[in-house]
């Protein structure tokens, strides 16, 4: 697989790099397929506790590949079943951190929003510019962006196609953390390292409950939280975490 490179920069952390510099990392079918394959495999790998997803200095990804779409018909597009690949990424149970430099436009911005934590460079560029090429966001942009920044900012971005900087994305709630461009990857890896040291069952429950709870009623979401909270008391890591605190030592988590 060369369109998406897999590295393990440190123990328990996987780094996925989109690698189509000649096309500003535009998401063609192969990139999407490889991303989904990696996510599916890493999602089931007990040795991996956090995934960082990035592009290069110029582009995280400048959108879906327009050459792949320009002449396609609606039925052919439907039969491509791209949503299954996006769903695989969305359903990855491991924490995913997007490290964003350069363009995160269109499908690139939508891919970023599949992550759980977003680290943006100050000068990164976020946009949903699909309207400018005659279409609309089609991989979650109308929904995840609205949930992230609210209706009025999301409408403004999707209807004008205007780009915002990483700094603005941070102010709007579209980035968890904004750092100087040169520090994006190291900041994302630092977060991954911190998360990788946490008890993985607790991390998995936090992710599952937060994502499922977003789309449920508050009562249902609070019930999900309560059940997951209770469930964690069946884990050895809960006993170890609390015992280590009381014994004033570092916990040794096993993931069970
Ligand atoms: N698709 C295909 N090729 C692209 C894309 C793209 N999205 N973006 C850049 N490229 C290519 C360019 O065609 C160019 O190739 P070549 O050298 O062969 O001419 C190369 O990358 C370098 O790009 P530029 O010369 O244009 O670089 P600039 O620095 O001048 O500009 C920009 C960078 C501003 C990012 C510019 O390339 C641009 O506007 N790109 C298109 C951005 C865009 O419209 N993105 C949205 C696409 S639609 C979409 O994402 C729908 C998602 C819905 C989900 C669908 C699931 C299938």
Boltz pocket constraint, residues with backbone or C-beta under 6 A from the ligand:
constraints:
  - pocket:
      binder: B
      contacts: [[A, 21], [A, 22], [A, 23], [A, 24], [A, 26], [A, 27], [A, 62], [A, 63], [A, 64], [A, 65], [A, 66], [A, 67], [A, 82], [A, 103], [A, 105], [A, 106], [A, 107], [A, 108], [A, 129], [A, 130], [A, 133], [A, 136], [A, 137], [A, 138], [A, 139]]
      max_distance: 6.0
